[in-house]
């Protein structure tokens, strides 16, 4: 299988590492990055066979044999990337992506690909770390993690994208772009805003002595609940921008739940608060097991 990876960061680099680690003679991975140094590093760590800042530098016979092109850029760059490179890619090639938003991407990407008799299948591997860039790439990043693949009338394309992610150990879930966005808003996008708001609330403490004490005392509980709020600001903004309605729905539901807890505390309804916390204690494993 010949795979192209556009965007050689954590996800693209890790995907290339896993694909090439199989040592199958038929596997070939080429990559594109805006940064020449990233291209050199990707080749050095064997995340790609060859990488360049310009797709025109990828040998024609490699492009002609390419099966799938995986777009691993930020959300805002997915459609412009397809627009830029699809004229240089053969017909029948399958494009897929790794974006955490699907409804804003799948339909227009499908239309762009159809102009050149190419195909598009939306994808979202639910994997990552707190680090960025090609040097953060790691083997087995995707192993036993969930990956969403969006449905299409082109079953051959869907099956090939499914097989790609299964080959690096992922569990595949097929769902509509809209259902994906609502679900991911609940468990991924809204938590970024909620976690960031917790950090902002702590930082708003006017008493400097208390603030510094809190910073010195903060341990695992704060580290766990604040982790995603301390992540990449651009990624958080793009999640909100491209999944606005679903993330607002989730945040409004959270706001109602938080207000319920506030009311229990204000009214000293301690048994009701304990029951509320008991329900959340029982529900948490449903999202983690």
N, C-alpha and C positions, 0 to 999 in steps of 0.2 A: 504494500500500500504506500502511495506517495501522498504526503501531507504537507500543506503549507500552513504556517502559523504567522499571522500578522499581529505583531505586538509581543515582544519577548520580555515580558515581566515575570512576576511570580507564577501566574497561571500558564501563560504560554511557554515559559521556560520549563516548568514542572511537567507539562504535558509532553514536551519534546524529550525530556530526560526519560520518562517512562516508556515512550514509544520506541526510542532507540535502544533502551536497555534490554529489549527482547532479543536483540542481536539477529533478527530475522533478515536475511539478505534482501527480501522484497520491500523492507521498510526503509523509506527515505523521507527525511524531514528537511524542508527548507523554511527559512524564516526571514521576516522583514522587520526592521526597527528603524526609527528615525535617528537613533544614536549609533554612529560607527563603532564606538567603544563597546556598546551592548552587543553588536554583531560579533565582534571579536571574542567577547566573553562567552557568548552563547556557543560559538564553535569550540572554544577551549574546554568548556565543561561537558561537551558532547550532548547539548540540548538540541542541536541541529547539525545536519551534515554541511550545510552552507547557509550563510546569512548575508544580507545586504540592506542598504538603506533604499535601494531602488530595485523594484521587481524586474526592471529591464536587464539587470545583471544576473538574474537566475537563468541558467541555460534553457534554451527553448525546448530541448527534449525532456527536461525535467518538468517544465510547466505543462507540456503536452500530455504527460503521463499522470498528472496530479489528479487524485480522486476527491479529496476534501480540502477546503481552505477554511481554517478556523480563525475567526476574527477575535483577537484577545485584547482589543483596545478599550479605552473608557467608553461608556455608553454613547456619549455625544459624537464619538468618532466612528461608530459602526457603519452608519449609512454612508457618510462621506468616503469611508475606506472602500466599501463595495463599489461605489460610483467610480472611484479612481482606478481600481485594479481590475474590475470585471471585463473591460475591453481587452485586457492583456491575458486573460485566462480562457482556456478552451471551452467550447460548449459542453454541456452535460456535467461540468464540475459542480460539486455540491458545496455551497457556502453554509457555514453555521457560525454561531457566536457563543460567547460566554457571559453575556450581559445579564445583570440581575433584574432587568425590566424587559418584558416581552411584548406587551400590547402595542407599545410605541415603535417597536422594531420589526416584528414579524411580517406584517402586511406590506409596508413599504419596501422592506428588503426583498420580499418575494417578487414584487413588481420590478424592482431594479434588476434582479437576476434574470427574469423572464425576457428582458430586452435582448439578452445574449444567449438565450436558450440554456440558461444555467438554472440551478435549483437552490432553494434556501430552506433550511430547517432550523428553527430556533432552539437554542440550548442554554442551559444554566447549570454548570457544575457548582454545587454548594460546598466549596472547599476554599481554604485560604489560611493565612497567618497574619500576624500583626506587621509583617515585613513586606517590603516592596522591592521590585527590580529583579534583574536576571540573577544576581548573586544570592537572592533569597530562594531561588528555585530549589526544589527538593524532590527526591524520589518518593513514591507512594503517597503523595499529597492527596490523591483522589481515592485511595483504597477504602472501600466500604463506606463511602460518602454518597449522598443523594445527588442525582443529576436529573433535571427536568428537560424533556424533549417535547417540543410542541408538535401536534398532529399535522399531517398534510395528506393531500390526495395522492402524492407521490410516495407510495409505500417503500419503494426501493431506496429513496433518499433517506427516509426516516430510519429504516433498518440499518443503513450504513452509518448514520450518525449514532444510533444506539450502540452499534457494535464498536465504534471508535471509543466511546466512553466506557463501555463494558470491558474493553481490552486493558484499561488502566484501573479496573477494579470497582467501578462505580455501580450503584444501584439506580436503575432507571425508572422514572415516573413520567408518564405521558399525560399532559393536561393542556387545556386551552391557555392562550396567553393571558386572558382576563382572570381566570382562576389562579394561575401562577402569581400574577401581580398582587391579588388580594391576599393570598396565603403568605407570600414573601414579605408583604408590608407588615403583617402581624408579627412575624418571627425574626425578621432581619432589618427591615427599613425603619419601622417605628422604634425599635430598641436603640438604634443609633441616636435618634433625636432625644429619646427619653434618657439615655445614659449621658448624653452631652448636657442635657438640662440639669441633671443631678450635679455634674461638675460645676456648671454655671451657678447653681444655687449655693453650693459650698463657697465658691469664690466671691459671692455677694455678701458674705459675713462682714459686717463693718468693724467688728472688734478684732484688731490685728493679732492680739495675744491669743484669742480663741481660735482664729483662723490658722495660725501657725501650730497651735497645739493639735488641731484636727489633722493638719497635714503630717505631723509627726506620728500621730496615733493610727493613721489610716493603715489598714492591713488587708488581709485576703478578701474580706467582705466588700470593702470599697473597690479593691482591685478588680474583682469579678464583675461588679455591677457597673463599673465605669470604663471597662476595657474598650467596648466598641465606640463609646463617646470620645475616646482619645485617638480615634483612627484618622484616616485620610479625609481632610475636610472636603476636597473636591469630589470624592466618591460619595460622601454623605449628601452634598448638594445635588449631585446628579440623580441620586435615588429619589430625592424629594421632587426634583423638577420633572423627571420622566415618569414618576408613579404618583403624581400629586393626589388624585382622587382616592386611591386605595390607602395611601399613607395617612391622609387626613381622616378617613373613616376609622382607621386603626387607632390613631392618636385621640380621636374623640371618644372612642370606646374606653381607652385607657384613662382619659380624663374623668369619665363617669365612674370608673372603678376606683380611681384615686379619691374622688369626692365622697364616695361611699365610705371608704376607710377614714377619711377626715371627719365625716359626720359621726361615725362610731366613737372616735376619740373625743371629739368636742362634747358629745352627749354622755360620755363615760359609759357607753354600752359595751362593757368589756366582754361579756359572753358572746355578743354578736360579732365583735372584732375577732375573738378566738375562733368562732365558727367560720368566719370569712377566711382567716389564715389556714384553717383546717382544710377548707375546700381547695385553696391554692396548693397546699402541701400535697394533697392527693392527686391534683391535676398535673403537677409538674412532670412526673415520670412519663406522662403520655407524650411529651414533646422530646424526651431524651432517650427513650428505650426503643 
